[in-house]
Amino acid sequence: MPLALNLRASEVASLCGAELRGPDPFLGILASQDSATVDSLVFDTRVPAAASVAAAILCREPGDGPDTAWILHSQPRTALLALLEGPCAPSADTDYWLSPEEMLERFGTSARGALVHATARIGDRVRLGAGTVIEADCEIGADCRLEPHVVLHRGTTLENGCRIGSHTVLGSQGFGLVATPECHLALPHWAGVEIGQGVRIGALVNVAAGLLDPTRIDSFCHIDTQVQVGHNCRIGARTRIAAQVGLSGSVTLGEDCLVGGQAGFADHVRLGNGCVVAARSGVTRDWPDGSRLAGFPAQSLAAWHREIIRNRSR
C-alpha cells in the first residue's frame, strides 16, 4: 500500500527538523530504495546514502547525485517516525462497518459475529468464519476462505483462492523501533501485507505489516501453524514453511524453498531459490540457490554431518 506524502522537500525538511540540500521537488510518496519512483522520498540509513531514481533521499550524509534533493538528519529514523505519524499516517477510520443484516445477506450464518469494514473489497464466493475481523482498505479475492477469528488489519490484500487458518493475524504492527534517551518508540508500519494466489496459511500465524513496502507471500506458498513472519519479509512462490518457524524482519526466501519446523532466521537474511533448511536450524547469513542447511549457526548439510560425526567420535 503506497504511503502518500504529497509535500515539497522543503516542507518535509521543516516537519522533520532536517536540512535540505539541493532542489525542492514535489514528493508524492514515501518509499524504500526498492520501490522508489521519480516523485518519491526514499529513506536510507547507509552512510553515505546510495544513488536512487527518487527525487529526494532522507539520510544522514548525502551521496552522489546533483539532481537529488538531500534531506539530512543526524537521526534519520527519528525523522522517519515524524513522517509516519504525520503526513503518511492513514486517515482515521470512519465508524462504518457492515450491519448484521448486510453480513447475513452477503456471507450467511457462518460469519456470525464477524466485522467487515465498509471500505473492504471482497470478491465472489468468499467464506468468512465466525468472529472474523476485516479492517478498512482490505481486499480479498474470489474463492478465499477465512476460518473463525482471523484478523486482517488495514491494507491487507489476499489474491484469489487463499485459505487462512483460525486466529491468524495478517498486517499486525512490525517490530521496528527508534531509540530515544528515555525509551524506544515504535515505528508505525502502514505498508500492509500482500498474499498471493492460492496461499495456504495455518492457524495462529502472525504476518507483520511492512514499513515502507508490503510484506509479501507469493503465490501457492504453504505456511504451517504458529509461524511468525516479520515486517518487510518476502517469501517466494511455492515455498513451504513448517510449524513454529520464526522469520525476523526483512528476511527474503526464494522460490520453492522448504523450511523445517522451529527454524529461525536473523534479520535481513536472504536465501536463494530451492533452498532446504533443516528443523531447528538458525540461519544467520545469506545463502545461494540450492543450499541445503542444518545446525546453529546454519551451515551446509554436508559440513553439519561431518561435525556431528567428529563430535560422536570424541
ABEGO torsion letter per residue (X at the ends): XBBBAGBBAAAAAAAAGBBBBEBBBBBABBBBAAABBAABBBBBABOBBBBBABABBBBABBBBGAABBBBBBABAAAAAAAAAABAABBBBBBBBBBBAAAAAAAAEAAABGBBBBAABBBBBGBBBBBGBBBBBGBBBBBGBBBBBGBBBBBGBBBBBGBBBBBGBBBGBBBBBBBBBAABBBBBBBAAEBBBBBGBBBBBGBBBBBBAABBBBBBBGBBBBBGBBBBBGBBBBBGBBBBBGBBBBBGBBBBBGBBBBBGBBBBBGBBBBBGBBBBBGBBBABBBBBGBBBBEOBBBBAAAAAAAAAAAAAX
